Amino acid sequence: MESIQAVLRRRRGATFVGRGDELTRFRANFGWSADDERRAFIFTVHGEGGVGKSTLLERWRQFTEARPDLDQAVRPNPESGWVISIRGAVLRNLERHDEALTDLTRAIELDPGAATHVVGRAMAERELGRTEQASADLTRAATLDPTLTWPYGDRQLHTSADR
């Protein structure tokens, strides 16, 4: 038997009618090459509570999961650490942590000075239960870019959880 939460989630998703423009733009984005000026690499969602942000993000996730070819964005730029790191972040958000770890490690190989790649890998490592590697990567990221404050906080939370 389905839980009340599952029933409510299913019904809310079935009746979602808002944010059609954002859904359309997100879907269309996958049809454009990386060098197309219309192509967006970051989408922002904002608004007051209760206006469909969570449902929109869930729809984006579902659409992305349904696409079998996440490599499409990487094909034109196979040696770009940033592009591979973005794909790694998408895979991590899809809870495909092993694949994300592979991409983020490759991004670091291509662009070893990018602290954000290292932090992304640390997050994937943490999800895979590799706490020592995650902690080492957070320390490395903070060393690479001392202006980043959030790896310090994440590392602090991480090390206290290990105790």
ZAMARGU-4260 file (C-alpha; in steps of 0.2 Angstrom, whole numbers, plus 5000, padded with zeros to 4 digits):
<rodrens>
0) 5000/5000/5000 | 5006/5017/4995 | 5010/5029/5010 | 5001/5046/5011 | 5017/5055/5007
5) 5019/5045/4991 | 5000/5048/4986 | 5002/5067/4989 | 5018/5068/4980 | 5011/5058/4965
10) 4995/5069/4965 | 5005/5085/4967 | 5016/5080/4952 | 5001/5075/4941 | 4992/5092/4944
15) 5008/5103/4942 | 5004/5116/4929 | 5015/5131/4934 | 5033/5135/4928 | 5029/5129/4910
20) 5041/5141/4903 | 5056/5135/4914 | 5052/5117/4909 | 5052/5121/4891 | 5068/5131/4891
25) 5077/5117/4901 | 5071/5103/4889 | 5076/5114/4874 | 5093/5117/4881 | 5098/5099/4878
30) 5096/5101/4859 | 5108/5115/4858 | 5127/5113/4856 | 5139/5119/4869 | 5145/5134/4858
35) 5127/5139/4855 | 5123/5156/4863 | 5106/5150/4868 | 5114/5136/4878 | 5113/5138/4897
40) 5125/5129/4909 | 5117/5135/4925 | 5098/5137/4929 | 5092/5147/4944 | 5075/5144/4952
45) 5068/5157/4964 | 5052/5163/4971 | 5041/5163/4987 | 5036/5147/4996 | 5023/5137/4988
50) 5025/5142/4970 | 5032/5126/4963 | 5051/5127/4965 | 5053/5109/4972 | 5041/5102/4959
55) 5050/5110/4945 | 5067/5104/4951 | 5060/5086/4952 | 5053/5088/4934 | 5071/5093/4929
60) 5078/5079/4938 | 5066/5066/4930 | 5069/5074/4913 | 5088/5072/4915 | 5087/5054/4921
65) 5077/5050/4906 | 5090/5056/4895 | 5102/5041/4891 | 5116/5052/4885 | 5124/5064/4897
70) 5139/5063/4886 | 5131/5075/4874 | 5138/5091/4883 | 5156/5083/4884 | 5158/5078/4866
75) 5162/5095/4859 | 5174/5098/4874 | 5182/5082/4880 | 5197/5090/4887 | 5188/5103/4897
80) 5189/5100/4916 | 5174/5112/4919 | 5163/5103/4907 | 5167/5086/4914 | 5165/5093/4932
85) 5148/5099/4928 | 5143/5082/4921 | 5150/5075/4937 | 5139/5087/4947 | 5124/5082/4938
90) 5128/5063/4940 | 5131/5066/4959 | 5114/5075/4960 | 5106/5060/4951 | 5114/5049/4965
95) 5126/5041/4952 | 5141/5043/4964 | 5153/5031/4956 | 5151/5039/4939 | 5152/5056/4947
100) 5168/5051/4956 | 5176/5046/4939 | 5171/5062/4931 | 5177/5073/4945 | 5193/5064/4946
105) 5196/5067/4927 | 5191/5085/4929 | 5205/5087/4943 | 5217/5078/4931 | 5213/5091/4917
110) 5212/5106/4929 | 5222/5102/4945 | 5221/5120/4952 | 5202/5120/4952 | 5196/5119/4970
115) 5178/5117/4965 | 5182/5101/4956 | 5190/5094/4971 | 5176/5099/4983 | 5164/5090/4971
120) 5174/5075/4972 | 5174/5076/4991 | 5155/5076/4991 | 5154/5061/4980 | 5167/5052/4991
125) 5157/5056/5006 | 5141/5049/4998 | 5151/5033/4994 | 5157/5032/5013 | 5175/5036/5009
130) 5177/5048/5023 | 5196/5049/5024 | 5197/5053/5005 | 5183/5066/5007 | 5191/5075/5021
135) 5208/5075/5012 | 5200/5083/4997 | 5191/5096/5007 | 5208/5100/5015 | 5216/5101/4997
140) 5202/5112/4991 | 5204/5124/5005 | 5223/5125/5001 | 5220/5128/4983 | 5208/5142/4986
145) 5209/5150/5003 | 5195/5162/4999 | 5183/5148/4999 | 5175/5147/5016 | 5162/5133/5013
150) 5175/5119/5012 | 5181/5124/5029 | 5163/5122/5036 | 5160/5106/5027 | 5176/5099/5033
155) 5172/5104/5051 | 5155/5095/5050 | 5163/5080/5041 | 5177/5078/5054 | 5166/5080/5069
160) 5154/5067/5061 | 5168/5054/5060 | 5172/5055/5079
</rodrens>
